[in-house]
Amino acid sequence: MKKPLYLQIADNIKEKINNSEFKPGDAIYSEHELCKKYGTSRATVRRGLSLLANEGYIYVVHGKGHFVKEPDYNTYTLHYSEMENLFNSVDNTKLLEVNIILPDSKLIDIFKIGKKKKIIMIRRLFFIDDEPVAYDKKYMLYVKGIPIVEKEIRYATFPEMVARVVKNTTLFNIKKNLMIYAQMPDEETKKHLIIDDDLCLMTVQQTLSNKNGKIIGLGETHFRADYCKLYAESEFADNNNSGGQPQGVW
């Protein structure tokens, strides 16, 4: 099936950029030149140029034209999934606890709530080949009247849990942030993961916000270091590679 013309325009300019025919800072073809070259309208040309701009290939200087953008060498995309990734896949989970609690000082500060506002706490263990590999804790704002169903959260991802529990929230309007860091385990985590003091953890902290920027979910997943790796790809490699999708942690 033949590609739409605006995609052909974008692909042809990408190819010239990738082959260094256009270098960072160079002006590319004008809209008039592209209309003439492809025998099409300005609307079609602008759609192709907009796609290139959104993907980070070019930028516009009003009154002067479109120019090749300097690649951002420090930006990578990490595809994170708690359950499945490039290196390992969780094959079993154990639900340790689902409870409604009053927040401690840490949760009060993160959620910006009063000390009497209730929080849902969920604790799980993730297993690979019967070995506990991750200890998972999740916190969400409690909404009265919405049931918490064990079978729905045992294998659910964190955004799925929050979208199920928090009012006026869908997977499409949740903003997600990750913080990844190393830490030594506390006694609770050592007990669940059956590890000693010498084994460091890779902790992934997730914060989920609604469309107004209010934090509605906090997650902390502590992975055993001997099961943990990080993998990410640069934006431009991702745009030009039709191979498998890179996966995230472990």
Sequence and secondary structure as in RCSB ss.txt:
>XXXX:A:sequence
MKKPLYLQIADNIKEKINNSEFKPGDAIYSEHELCKKYGTSRATVRRGLSLLANEGYIYVVHGKGHFVKEPDYNT
YTLHYSEMENLFNSVDNTKLLEVNIILPDSKLIDIFKIGKKKKIIMIRRLFFIDDEPVAYDKKYMLYVKGIPIVE
KEIRYATFPEMVARVVKNTTLFNIKKNLMIYAQMPDEETKKHLIIDDDLCLMTVQQTLSNKNGKIIGLGETHFRA
DYCKLYAESEFADNNNSGGQPQGVW
>XXXX:A:secstr
    HHHHHHHHHHHHHHTTSS TT B   HHHHHHHHT  HHHHHHHHHHHHHTTSEEEETTTEEEE    TT 
EE    SSB SS B  EEEEEEEEEE   HHHHHHHT  TTS EEEEEEEEEETTEEEEEEEEEEE  TT    H
HHHSS  HHHHHHHHSTT  TTS EEEEEEEEE   HHHHHHHT  TT  EEEEEEEEE TTS EEEEEEEEEEG
GG     EEHHHHHH  S       
